[in-house]
């Protein structure tokens, strides 16, 4: 299994959110959603404001995080997410975020924040 996994780091400006082994990762970049498997070609991507990252650990557990901008760096052996801010979707109050999304101006910081949290929460149940 070691040849089908890779190391993932998710770091935000104020915290290291995740460090572990994964078999698959999905990230929302400015050019679209990227799916990363072990041995992926190296790349550097810009993360979207109001985006998400999904990590599938070697155990099969699926984790999702709301990501507010930043960068994604992929090498053959690891993926590093350097986000402006990041938080786990487990604690998202979906009803409150839907209300915040409806009240916010599209493209605003509040809108992007609510959108990121809702999208990340939706990816936990898939």
N, C-alpha and C positions, 0 to 999 in steps of 0.2 A: 504493500500500500504506500510505502514511502515515496516511490517514484510517481505516484498519482496525487501527491499532496504538495503543498508549498506553504511557506510562512507568510502570515498576514499581520500587518501592523496598521491600526487605525489610531491616528494621533490628531488631536485638536489643539488649538492654541493654549487651552488651559488644562488638558488632561490626556493621558494615554487611555483610550477607550478599549482597545483590544490588542492582544498579542497572542497568536496561536497558529495552529495548523488547519488548513482548509483544503477542500477538494474542488470547490467552485466558488466564484465570487461574481456578483453582478454590481456594476456601478453605473450611475447616470452621469454622462459627460456631455460637454457641449456639442459633440458630434453624434450623440445617441447613447443608448444603453449598450454596455460592453459586458460580455460574459468571459470570464477568465478561467482557464483550466491550467493544470501543471504544464510547464514547458512552453507557455505562451511567449510569443515574440516580445522582445522588450518594447516598451512604449511609454510615453508620458502624455497624460491627458488632463484636461481642465474639468473639474467637477462643476455641475450646475448649482446655482443657488436654489434652494428648495428641493434638493435631490435626496437620494437614498443610496445605501449600499446594503447588499444582502450577502452574508457569508454562510456557506455550508461547511460546517466543520467535518473533520475526518470521522467523527462519531455519527454523522448524519444530522446532527442538530442544526437547525436553521436560525440564524440571528439576523436582525435587520436594524439598521441605524438611520436616523435622519441626519443628513449631511448638509451643511451650509457652505457651499463653495470650497475651493482649495484645489489640490492636485492629486493625481493617481500616478504612481510610478510602478511599472511592471518590469521585472527581470525574469530570467528563466527560472529562478529559485524562490522569488518572493514578490509580494505586492505590498506597497506602502501607500496608505491614504493619509495625506496631510490636509486636514480640513480646517476651515475657519472656525467651525463649531460642529460638534457631533454628539448625539445622544441616542441611547437605545430606544427602540419602539415599544418595548414591553410596558412602559409606564404611560403611554399615550392615552389620554382621555379623548376618545374619538368624537363624542358629541361636542365637547368643548372646542376641539380643533375645527370641526365642521362649522361651528358658529363663528369662530375667529376668521376662518377662510371666507365665509360669506360677508363678513363685516369689513374685511380689508380690501384695499385698492389693489387690483391685479398688478403684480410686479413689485409691490412694496415689500419691505423687509418683513412686515407682519404676515403678509400673504405667503411669501416664500417659506417662512418658518412653519406656518400651519400646514402648507402643502407638503413640505418635507416630512413632517411628523405623521400626517395622514397616509401618505404613500408608503412610508416605511412600515406603519402598522398593517396596512393591507398586505404587504409582502410576508408578514409573519404567518398568515393563514394559508398561503399557497403551498 
